[in-house]
């Protein structure tokens, strides 16, 4: 395979994984993914920017078949989808050095057993000359591991961002072609992976403002020829307040909770509030994560199973707590047969969220007239809270 030219002396040498459907044994990949690696040929030195997942090493090697020298392997992030092929590349190129930061060196040493003498460590802001091309390293810790960094190719104004600004998307396009498709894929990626670190990402967005960027080259998904497209999207997801949206993840065993969800949904719509409901019995959990990015209020709907919430609801609430969305309010609706501690259990599961709990509506059996009145009150309370915070 021939490296795919991006600019003079800069090439795409990554791998598209069309058939992968699950990431980290957790994250659905409805559109596959890619593991992007880039080759920079300077007048004096050659650098490889990241590698690929170990399962796709043969693709990277086919791109490098006619490349007889690599001096530096820039490792932005130690996770194996980007670093897993490093040992094989080091075996092929005996004089190559892995360039990373001290924390990256520690992680790569632990996970890949790379020898001490194959590393060069760099500090925040340090540069590396390839002759006529210069890489500047910018620390971006916790986006999304503690060692992550990005690289800025100064002469060509390209920012290589590894996971930051990425999208799980298998495509033959090296550059963004379908903005709508890439936007949705990037939002899903942000929701599932980056959202827990949004306060740190906020600082890193400020950090890269100092650079004149013409291309953003992530390690998943296509390259952005319009950097403002993805930077503006991240600014919205990270910095802007949530929207006038209520999401309702729920499950119903004997229709009681389903009746309540449908009734509350209608009452919220009547008040001009957008509602998104997710039946957790069959949901793509990534779609729920995407909805959490913008939601102003979360209403959890569950029946009681053996004195507690339905296990699939508990999983969704646990995931929400891990992702730490910027929603302002949360309530719980549902039913029970004879008793239980569902409300207490779910309340204790959202300790990470900076959120106001609204009075739950939890009833015995099928909803009655007075129960619908409680749902009316909840809809009104949500409407008032959204107005108070400028969401409605």
C-alpha positions as CSV (number, residue, x, y, z in Angstrom):
1,X,0.0,0.0,0.0
2,X,1.2,3.5,-0.8
3,X,1.1,6.2,2.0
4,X,-1.7,8.7,1.3
5,X,-0.4,12.2,0.9
6,X,-1.8,14.9,3.2
7,X,0.7,17.7,2.5
8,X,4.2,17.8,1.1
9,X,6.2,15.3,3.2
10,X,3.2,14.3,5.4
11,X,1.3,11.0,4.8
12,X,-1.5,9.0,6.3
13,X,-0.4,5.4,7.1
14,X,-3.2,4.3,9.5
15,X,-5.7,1.5,9.4
16,X,-9.5,1.5,8.9
17,X,-11.3,-1.1,11.0
18,X,-14.6,-1.5,9.1
19,X,-15.8,-4.5,11.1
20,X,-15.1,-3.6,14.7
21,X,-18.4,-3.3,16.6
22,X,-17.3,-2.9,20.2
23,X,-14.5,-0.9,21.9
24,X,-13.0,-1.6,25.3
25,X,-15.6,-4.4,25.6
26,X,-18.1,-1.6,26.4
27,X,-18.6,1.0,23.7
28,X,-20.7,0.2,20.6
29,X,-19.1,1.1,17.3
30,X,-22.1,1.3,14.8
31,X,-19.8,2.8,12.2
32,X,-16.5,0.9,12.9
33,X,-13.4,3.0,13.6
34,X,-9.9,3.8,12.4
35,X,-6.5,3.9,14.0
36,X,-4.7,6.8,12.4
37,X,-0.9,7.0,12.1
38,X,1.0,9.7,10.2
39,X,4.4,9.7,8.6
40,X,6.4,13.0,8.5
41,X,9.4,13.0,6.2
42,X,11.8,15.8,7.1
43,X,15.0,16.7,5.2
44,X,17.1,15.1,8.0
45,X,14.8,12.8,10.1
46,X,11.6,10.8,9.7
47,X,8.9,10.6,12.4
48,X,5.9,8.3,12.7
49,X,3.0,9.9,14.6
50,X,1.4,7.1,16.7
51,X,0.9,3.5,15.4
52,X,-2.2,1.3,15.2
53,X,-4.1,-1.3,17.1
54,X,-2.1,-4.6,17.3
55,X,-4.8,-6.3,15.2
56,X,-4.1,-4.0,12.3
57,X,-0.3,-3.9,12.4
58,X,-0.1,-5.6,9.0
59,X,-1.8,-2.6,7.5
60,X,0.7,-0.2,9.0
61,X,3.6,-2.4,7.9
62,X,2.3,-2.5,4.3
63,X,2.3,1.3,4.2
64,X,5.9,1.3,5.5
65,X,7.2,-1.3,3.1
66,X,9.3,1.1,1.2
67,X,10.2,3.3,4.1
68,X,13.8,2.3,5.1
69,X,14.3,4.7,8.0
70,X,12.2,5.9,10.9
71,X,14.0,8.0,13.5
72,X,11.2,8.8,15.9
73,X,7.9,7.2,16.9
74,X,5.8,9.9,18.6
75,X,3.6,8.3,21.2
76,X,0.8,10.7,22.3
77,X,-1.1,8.1,24.4
78,X,-0.3,4.7,25.8
79,X,-3.5,2.9,25.0
80,X,-3.0,0.0,22.7
81,X,-5.2,1.2,19.8
82,X,-2.5,3.9,19.3
83,X,0.6,2.3,20.8
84,X,0.1,-1.5,20.4
85,X,2.2,-1.8,17.2
86,X,5.2,0.2,18.7
87,X,7.2,-3.0,19.6
88,X,7.0,-4.3,16.1
89,X,8.0,-1.0,14.6
90,X,11.0,-0.8,17.0
91,X,12.0,-4.3,15.9
92,X,11.8,-3.2,12.2
93,X,13.7,0.1,12.7
94,X,16.5,-0.7,15.0
95,X,17.6,2.9,15.6
96,X,14.2,4.4,16.1
97,X,13.3,6.1,19.4
98,X,10.0,6.4,21.1
99,X,9.3,10.1,21.9
100,X,6.9,10.7,24.7
101,X,6.6,12.4,28.0
102,X,7.8,10.9,31.3
103,X,4.4,9.6,32.3
104,X,4.0,8.2,28.8
105,X,7.3,6.4,29.2
106,X,6.1,4.9,32.4
107,X,2.9,3.6,30.9
108,X,4.5,2.3,27.8
109,X,7.2,0.5,29.8
110,X,4.5,-1.2,31.9
111,X,2.1,-2.2,29.2
112,X,4.5,-2.9,26.3
113,X,7.9,-3.6,28.0
114,X,9.7,-1.2,25.8
115,X,13.4,-1.0,26.8
116,X,14.7,2.0,28.6
117,X,17.2,2.9,25.9
118,X,14.6,3.2,23.2
119,X,12.9,6.3,24.8
120,X,13.4,10.0,24.4
121,X,11.3,12.0,26.9
122,X,10.1,15.5,26.1
123,X,8.7,18.3,28.3
124,X,5.7,20.5,27.7
125,X,6.5,23.0,24.9
126,X,9.7,21.2,23.8
127,X,10.4,21.0,20.1
128,X,11.9,18.3,17.9
129,X,13.5,19.1,14.6
130,X,13.3,16.9,11.5
131,X,15.3,19.3,9.5
132,X,12.8,21.4,7.6
133,X,9.9,20.4,9.8
134,X,9.6,21.0,13.6
135,X,7.3,19.2,16.0
136,X,6.2,21.0,19.2
137,X,4.8,18.9,22.0
138,X,1.9,20.2,24.1
139,X,0.9,18.4,27.3
140,X,-2.9,17.6,27.5
141,X,-3.1,15.4,30.5
142,X,-6.4,13.5,31.2
143,X,-7.6,13.8,27.7
144,X,-8.3,11.1,28.5
145,X,-5.3,9.3,30.3
146,X,-2.8,11.1,32.5
147,X,0.0,10.9,29.9
148,X,-1.8,12.3,26.9
149,X,-0.2,15.0,24.8
150,X,-0.6,16.5,21.3
151,X,1.9,17.6,18.7
152,X,2.0,20.7,16.5
153,X,3.8,20.6,13.2
154,X,4.9,24.2,13.1
155,X,5.8,24.8,9.5
156,X,2.6,23.1,8.2
157,X,0.3,24.2,11.0
158,X,-1.0,20.7,11.7
159,X,-2.2,19.7,15.1
160,X,-1.9,16.0,15.8
161,X,-4.4,15.4,18.6
162,X,-4.6,11.6,19.1
163,X,-7.9,10.9,20.9
164,X,-8.9,14.6,21.3
165,X,-11.3,15.6,18.6
166,X,-11.6,12.0,17.4
167,X,-14.5,10.1,16.0
168,X,-15.1,6.4,15.8
169,X,-15.8,6.2,12.1
170,X,-14.6,3.8,9.4
171,X,-14.4,5.7,6.2
172,X,-12.2,5.7,3.1
173,X,-12.1,9.5,3.3
174,X,-8.8,10.8,4.8
175,X,-10.4,14.3,5.2
176,X,-13.9,15.2,6.5
177,X,-16.3,14.9,3.6
178,X,-19.7,14.4,5.3
179,X,-19.8,16.9,8.1
180,X,-23.1,15.7,9.4
181,X,-21.9,12.1,9.8
182,X,-18.6,13.2,11.3
183,X,-20.4,15.6,13.7
184,X,-22.6,12.8,15.1
185,X,-19.6,10.4,15.3
186,X,-17.5,12.9,17.1
187,X,-20.3,13.8,19.5
188,X,-20.8,10.1,20.3
189,X,-17.0,9.8,20.8
190,X,-16.9,12.9,23.1
191,X,-19.9,11.6,25.1
192,X,-18.6,8.1,25.7
193,X,-14.9,9.0,26.3
194,X,-14.2,12.6,26.8
195,X,-17.2,14.0,28.7
196,X,-16.0,12.9,32.2
197,X,-12.9,15.2,31.6
198,X,-14.8,18.2,30.2
199,X,-13.4,20.6,32.9
200,X,-9.8,19.6,31.9
201,X,-10.7,19.7,28.2
202,X,-11.9,23.3,28.7
203,X,-8.4,24.2,29.9
204,X,-6.8,22.4,26.9
205,X,-9.1,24.2,24.5
206,X,-7.7,27.4,25.9
207,X,-4.2,26.1,25.6
208,X,-4.4,25.4,21.8
209,X,-5.9,28.8,21.1
210,X,-2.4,30.2,20.8
211,X,-1.6,28.1,17.7
212,X,-2.5,28.9,14.1
213,X,-4.1,25.6,13.0
214,X,-4.9,24.7,9.4
215,X,-5.5,21.0,9.9
216,X,-6.5,18.8,12.9
217,X,-5.4,15.2,12.5
218,X,-6.8,13.0,15.2
219,X,-6.1,9.3,15.7
220,X,-9.7,8.2,15.1
221,X,-11.8,9.4,12.2
222,X,-11.0,11.8,9.3
223,X,-8.8,14.9,9.3
224,X,-10.4,18.3,9.8
225,X,-9.6,20.7,7.0
226,X,-11.8,23.2,8.8
227,X,-10.5,23.1,12.4
228,X,-13.2,25.5,13.6
229,X,-15.8,22.9,12.8
230,X,-14.7,20.5,15.6
231,X,-13.3,23.2,17.9
232,X,-16.6,25.0,17.9
233,X,-18.5,21.7,18.5
234,X,-16.2,21.0,21.5
235,X,-16.7,24.5,22.9
236,X,-20.5,23.9,22.7
237,X,-20.3,20.5,24.4
238,X,-17.8,21.6,27.0
239,X,-18.6,25.2,27.8
240,X,-22.2,26.0,26.9
241,X,-25.0,25.4,29.4
242,X,-27.3,22.4,28.9
243,X,-30.4,22.8,26.7
244,X,-34.1,22.7,27.2
245,X,-34.1,18.9,27.0
246,X,-35.4,16.2,29.3
247,X,-34.1,12.7,28.7
248,X,-35.9,9.7,30.1
249,X,-34.0,6.4,30.3
250,X,-36.4,3.8,31.5
251,X,-37.5,0.2,31.6
252,X,-41.0,-1.2,32.3
253,X,-41.9,-4.7,33.3
254,X,-45.7,-4.7,33.7
255,X,-46.5,-1.4,31.9
256,X,-46.8,0.8,35.0
257,X,-43.6,2.7,34.4
258,X,-44.3,2.9,30.7
259,X,-47.6,4.5,31.3
260,X,-45.9,7.1,33.6
261,X,-43.2,7.8,31.0
262,X,-45.7,8.4,28.2
263,X,-47.8,10.7,30.3
264,X,-44.9,12.7,31.6
265,X,-43.4,13.0,28.1
266,X,-46.7,14.5,26.7
267,X,-46.9,17.0,29.6
268,X,-43.4,18.1,29.0
269,X,-43.9,18.5,25.3
270,X,-47.0,20.6,26.0
271,X,-44.7,23.0,27.9
272,X,-42.3,23.4,25.0
273,X,-39.6,21.1,26.4
274,X,-37.9,18.6,24.0
275,X,-38.0,15.1,25.3
276,X,-35.9,12.1,24.4
277,X,-36.9,8.7,25.8
278,X,-34.7,5.6,25.8
279,X,-36.1,2.1,26.4
280,X,-33.2,0.4,28.2
281,X,-34.4,-3.1,27.2
282,X,-32.9,-2.6,23.7
283,X,-31.0,0.7,23.7
284,X,-27.6,1.4,22.1
285,X,-26.0,2.9,25.2
286,X,-24.0,5.2,23.0
287,X,-27.1,7.1,22.0
288,X,-28.0,7.7,25.6
289,X,-24.5,9.0,26.2
290,X,-24.9,11.4,23.3
291,X,-28.2,12.7,24.7
292,X,-26.6,13.3,28.1
293,X,-24.3,15.9,26.4
294,X,-27.1,18.4,26.0
295,X,-29.7,17.3,28.6
296,X,-30.9,19.8,31.2
297,X,-32.9,17.3,33.2
298,X,-32.6,13.5,33.5
299,X,-35.7,11.5,34.6
300,X,-35.0,7.9,35.4
301,X,-37.9,5.5,35.1
302,X,-37.8,2.1,36.7
303,X,-39.9,-0.7,38.2
304,X,-38.7,-2.3,41.5
305,X,-36.9,-5.6,41.2
306,X,-36.2,-7.4,44.5
307,X,-36.4,-4.1,46.5
308,X,-34.2,-2.2,44.1
309,X,-34.1,-0.7,40.6
310,X,-34.1,-2.8,37.5
311,X,-30.5,-3.9,36.8
312,X,-30.5,-2.3,33.4
313,X,-31.6,1.0,34.9
314,X,-28.9,0.7,37.6
315,X,-26.3,0.2,34.8
316,X,-27.5,3.3,32.9
317,X,-27.4,5.4,36.1
318,X,-24.0,4.1,37.0
319,X,-22.8,5.0,33.5
320,X,-24.4,8.5,33.8
321,X,-22.5,9.0,37.1
322,X,-19.2,8.0,35.4
323,X,-19.8,10.3,32.4
324,X,-20.6,13.3,34.6
325,X,-22.9,15.2,32.2
326,X,-23.7,18.9,32.8
327,X,-27.4,18.3,33.5
328,X,-28.9,20.5,36.2
329,X,-31.7,18.3,37.5
330,X,-32.7,14.7,38.1
331,X,-35.8,12.9,39.2
332,X,-37.0,9.3,39.4
333,X,-40.3,7.9,38.4
334,X,-41.6,4.3,38.6
335,X,-43.5,1.8,40.6
336,X,-43.2,-1.0,43.1
337,X,-45.3,-4.0,44.2
338,X,-44.8,-4.2,47.9
339,X,-41.9,-2.1,49.0
340,X,-38.1,-1.6,48.5
341,X,-35.3,1.0,48.5
342,X,-35.2,1.9,44.8
343,X,-35.2,5.7,45.4
344,X,-32.4,5.6,48.0
345,X,-30.3,3.2,45.9
346,X,-30.5,5.4,42.8
347,X,-29.9,8.7,44.7
348,X,-26.7,7.2,46.2
349,X,-25.5,6.2,42.7
350,X,-25.2,9.8,41.4
351,X,-22.6,11.2,43.8
352,X,-20.4,12.5,40.9
353,X,-23.1,14.7,39.5
354,X,-23.5,18.4,40.4
355,X,-27.3,18.1,40.2
356,X,-30.5,19.1,42.0
357,X,-32.8,16.2,42.9
358,X,-36.4,16.9,42.2
359,X,-39.1,15.1,44.1
360,X,-39.6,11.5,42.7
361,X,-42.9,10.1,41.7
362,X,-42.8,6.5,42.8
363,X,-46.1,4.7,43.1
364,X,-47.6,1.3,44.1
365,X,-49.0,-0.7,41.2
366,X,-50.6,0.9,38.2
367,X,-50.9,4.7,38.2
368,X,-54.1,6.2,39.6
369,X,-55.7,9.7,39.1
370,X,-53.7,11.2,42.0
371,X,-50.5,9.7,40.6
372,X,-51.0,11.5,37.3
373,X,-51.5,14.7,39.3
374,X,-48.0,14.1,40.8
375,X,-46.6,13.7,37.3
376,X,-48.3,17.0,36.3
377,X,-46.5,18.6,39.3
378,X,-43.2,17.2,38.2
379,X,-43.6,18.5,34.7
380,X,-44.4,21.9,36.0
381,X,-41.4,21.8,38.4
382,X,-39.1,20.9,35.5
383,X,-40.5,23.7,33.4
384,X,-40.0,26.2,36.2
385,X,-36.5,25.0,36.9
386,X,-35.6,25.3,33.2
387,X,-36.9,28.8,33.1
388,X,-35.1,29.8,36.2
389,X,-31.8,28.6,34.7
390,X,-32.4,30.2,31.3
391,X,-32.8,26.8,29.6
392,X,-36.5,27.3,28.5
